[in-house]
């Protein structure tokens, strides 16, 4: 595409041009889209039942029957990988929804109210942030008993304060803009200011935060499942699959590669989308020496 | 400057108090009765009288506030009770496992600092192509889960090359793979912070002036940019310690490193509440104190605060 056509490009060409310019973002979107397709694929393709054991075909390498091989109980690794997409990603997304449900109102109220309310709310968030996040989650799981639900609650409880802090910082910056002050002087109500003037401003940077945080939440949840205190067997979950692979991966490398690559790619997709969006929003250029 | 230090220390106290309340509250609010579960696990079906007697023995029948102060007064004397599973005192269990985790976390912190500086400065100093390659490498390294990285390193270095062993005796040689596993991810994440900090400073006018004056790039980086970013970076590095302490649990479990991570995983599966609680307090305090020390160092080394101080 030469310069001339880039200038006069129709919307589709412009879109493709932008994709090339923001390659990281587009790769990230493609990865996430692929995972969405894979999670929907059981509607169109019949996989082998993910928990069906075939003890005669234990640890068998990839073949035409089992495209990604079988695990230590002779279960099909491909169908377990596919069945794990909604579990692993769904758990991460659900945890993120819980985190936002707490941190968004928390950050908004603290940022808008300011003063003593802000000080007390942020001090409460600081207390939880003073613990190492994963260790706080571990402790909560320890007291609730190991399960996928407990690990989601533990991660959400440990992750919301840092999110609330970031949202508060965004609100503080948004609040100081001239037109927000003008709206306030014109007599707009607090609610109107929040929803009409502040939310639209913090939404783009919030998208970046959500994308990056979902990546770290996914890492944390799969780590917990890997440690055996998240999703419990026989639930297909990538971290749990890797945990089951530990005694055998020397004999069956596919058991190590498939779930590991799945987590890495999903986290990578979320990180690339977050980073790409951030880059899109921040166009400052450094001075060159 | 002393004023700032005092303010920082004073503001730490309520957080500290809050942390102990949170650590205590999690146990009290936990579902299920630990005594009943423990007895059932031993195959005993307890009568109501037995349960009540045992609850009274462990003080579980008293109100929350009372139990909190009771717990606190013993906790400040490092008395966290006895482990339900082993019957040994909790503090002895912690002492036994603490040194291994301490060595691992500190080594990983140094590894993180080295890797982040190397990656960040390399990305700033190199040309467009190498810089974008380094950025891509960083994103990939950040995205690899540490448990998978550890297994891959084990596959390559233990099974394939035979350079390392899996069941070590806790010598320094056995520390290499766990430390590499722990510090690669956080080093890459912080390398991005280093890069972004330097890049943000390079957008400032004083850098433009220095370039115009003909100051060499190395000198701009060391003399002009470093003093301005070292404070925030020190804070970021100490914050990384929190992630390293959490990551240590995973890495210890994989490499069989005999630290607190092993202890806590065992405690979670056995529902050994006193151990979990003491571990949370201990790790929280350790992380908290480190952050406090880092903040104090930042305050002491902040050139603007120092200048203000000498003018006063």
Interface residues (C-beta under 8 A of the other chain):
Chain A: X24 X123 X124 X126 X127 X128 X130 X131 X132 X133 X134 X135 X136 X138 X139 X140 X141 X142 X143 X144 X145 X146 X215 X219 X222 X223 X226 X227 X228 X229 X239 X242 X245 X246 X249 X250 X253 X256 X260 X263 X264 X265 X267 X268 X271 X272 X275 X284 X285 X286 X287 X289
Chain B: X14 X15 X18 X19 X22 X23 X26 X27 X29 X30 X31 X32 X136 X139 X140 X142 X143 X144 X145 X146 X147 X148 X151 X152 X155 X159 X199 X200 X202 X203 X207 X208 X211 X217 X220 X241 X242 X243 X245 X246 X247 X249 X250 X253 X254 X264 X265 X267 X268 X269 X271 X273 X276 X277 X279 X280 X283 X284 X287 X288 X291
